[in-house]
Amino acid sequence: MATLGNPEMLTRKIKLWDINAHITCRLCEGYLIDATTVTECLHTFCRSCLVKYLEENNTCPTCRIVIHQSHPLQYIGHDRTMQDIVYKLVPGLQEAEMTKQREFYQKLGMEVPGDVKGELCNVKTHLDSQRNGDLKSEDPASKEAGDEKAEEDNDYHRSDEQVSICLECNSSKLRGLKRKWIRCSAQATVLHLKKFIAKKLNLTSFNELDILCNEEILGKDHTLKFVVVTRWRFKKSPLLLHYRPKMDLL
């Protein structure tokens, strides 16, 4: 309790250098721009760097896990949260990047896209307000309403089609789940489901876990939407969990 009253313990300054490894791209070694994350392993890179890399490779540049044998670009996504963190931690980075993008389009004689133009204007207005000391305290009610609206707009997974599935163990080597019903996005894949179940059951590897539907093993890249359309068209059977230790493969 004594430490809580110590002001020095409540404020801790961290140098940007100490966290550079977490906000820089492994491919270009610069700060993340248009941060894009690999869905399989959650490693993040600049979008342009990652797309260029995946033109000739199908593995993650950091951990070398296979993203997808033939279509790795379908398993990466824009990481807005990470990009917002980078912009807030690195002074002037967002303004400099928006300016570069505007100059790039103007050099090619093209119209600046609306999202770039709007973001640049927002950054410029915010910086001008800070410099002039014109930032005014917002009304608490309107600020709260705005925060709720922003949270609703950014809650992308809630707008996905949802699917409820029943999981049942089909192997004596697996203990049963405490809750066999789960609800998740229809865009989730069987691989995501395997990783989730392996973590819940404390399995050493999700590769030893098979998920069956109507006695057929589902491929790791099958989405739950695909399962609903092709396997549950007439009868919604539970997904069976089967444990396949490595020794069984010998």
N, C-alpha and C positions, 0 to 999 in steps of 0.2 A: 504493500500500500504506500510505502514511503516514496517509491519511485514515481508514483502517479502525481505527487506534488512537486516533483522536480521539473522545472520548465525545460531544462536541457535534454531530458529524456523524451519530451513530447515532440520536439523538433529535431529532425535529423537531416542534414544536408548530404546529398549524394551527388558526386561528380558525374557529368554526362559520360565521361570516359569509362566509368565503371559499368555502365549498362549498354554501351555501344554494341556489344555482341548480340544483344537481344533485339535491337532495332535496326540492324544493318542487314543487307542482302549478302548472302554467302557467294553469290555469283559475281556481282560487280563490286562488292565491299563498300558500297555507298549506303546512305540512309534509304530506308524503304520508300519507294514511290509507287503509288497504286498497289499497295500491299495485296498479295494474292497468296492464299494458303492451299496446300495440298490436303484434300479431305481425308486421305488414308493415314497420314502421319502428323498432320497439323504443323508442318514446317512452312515458313513464310518467306517469300522472295518478292522482288519487284516484278510486276506483271510482264513487262517487256522482256526482262531477263529470263523469266521462267518459260514464257511462250517460245522464245528463241531456242532455249535449251531442249524443250520437249519436241522440237521439230526433228531431232535426231536421236532422242533418248526417250525411254518410257519409265525411268526410275527417278526417285527423289534425289536431287543433288546433294542432300545432306546425309540421309540414312541409307540411300540406295534401295529402298523398298520399291517393288514394282507397283506403279500407280495404276496402270492398265496396259494390257498387252498391245492393244491397237489404237485406243482412243484416250490417251492420258489427259488431253485437254478438257475432256468432259468431267474430270474429277478434280478440278481446281476451282476456287471461287474467291471473289473479291472480299478482303477482310477489312471492312470499314472501321471496326473497333481498333485494330492494330494501327491503321493509318492515322486515325485521330490521335492515338497516343503519341505516335512519332511526331506529328505536326505540333503537338502541345509541348513536347520535350525539347525539340530543336528550334531555337528562335529563328524566325525569318525563312524557314524552309518552305512552308506552304506558299508564302507570297512569292518567293523566288521561282518555285515550280510553276505556279499559275502564270507568271510573267513569261517564262520560257515557252509554255504551251501557246500563249497568245502570239508571241513573236514567231513561233514555228508556223502557225496557220497563216499569219500575215505574210510571211516570206514566200509561202506557196501560193499566195493570192486567193486563199480560201477563207470563207466566213468562219469566225470563231464559233464552235459549238455552243449551244445555249447553256449546258451545264458548266462548261469551263468559264464562260463569260459571267454567269451568275455567281459562281464560287469566287471568282476573282473580285467581283464587285463587293461581295460580302466581306472578304478579307480586307480589302482596301478601306471600306467603311469602318470596320472594327478597329483597324490600326489608327485611322485618322481620329476616331473618337478617343482612343487611349492617349494619343499624343496631345490632343487639345483639352483633355480632362473633361470631356463632355459626356462621359458615360453616366447615365442617371440610373438610380435604383428603380427597378421595375416594381409594379404593383404585385404583391404576393399572390393575389388571386389569379391575375392574368399570367404570371410566371408559372404557377402550378398547372394551369390549364394548358399552357404552351408545352411544358415538359411532358404532360400526359399525352398530348397530341404527337409530339416527337417520338415518344416511346412506342406509341401505337403504330406510327408509320414505319419505324425501324424494326418492329417485331415480325420479321419476315416469316419465320416458321409457323406462326399462328395462322397465316393466310394459306398455308399449304393444305391440301386435302389430307384429312386425318384417317387413320385406319386402326381398328382394334383387333388384336390378335391374341389367341390362346396358345400358351406354350406348355407342352407336357413332355416329361422325360420318358425316353424309350430305351433306357439303358440302366442296368442295375449298378453301373459304376458312377452314375450321376445322382447326386442328391436332388430332391425336388425343390422347386422354387417356392419361396414364401408367397409370392404373388404371381400367379401364372397368367394373368391378364395384363397387357400393357397397351398403351395408346401412343402412337407416334406418327410422324409424317409419312405419307404414302411414297415419298421420294427416297426414304431410307432404303439402303440395300441390305441384302442378306448378310454381307460382310459386316456392316455396322451392327446388325442384330447379333452376330456371332461374337463380336468383340464385347458387346454389352453383357451378354449372357456369361461369357467366360470370366468377366470381371466380377459379376454377381456370385458366381460359383467358385471363385478363387482358383480357376484353372491356370496352369502354367503357360498354356498356349491355346489360342482360339483355333489353330489349324487342326487340332484333334477333335473338334466339335463339328458334327454334321447336322444340318436342319432339313428335315423331310416334310413333305406335304403330299398326302395321298400316296405314300410309299415311294415317292420320287425325291432324290436328293436335289436340293435347289442350288443353283450356281451362285457364287459369291457376288456377282454383278447384277443379279436379278433384283429389281426394286420391289417393294411391297405392293406397289400399284400393279406391277406385272403379275405378281402372285394372285392378287384379287381378280384381275381380269381373266387370267388363263387357268388358274387352279380352283378358284372359289366361285366360278360362274354359276354352278348349279348347287353345290353344297359346300358350306364353309367348314372345312375340317381343321382341327388344331394343327399347329406346327409341332412336329416331334423332334426332340433333342436326342441325338445319338452320339455317344462318346467313342472315339476311335483312336486308342493309344497307338503310338508308333510301333510297338512290338507286334501289333496285329498286321502290319504291312510287310513284315519279314516273311 
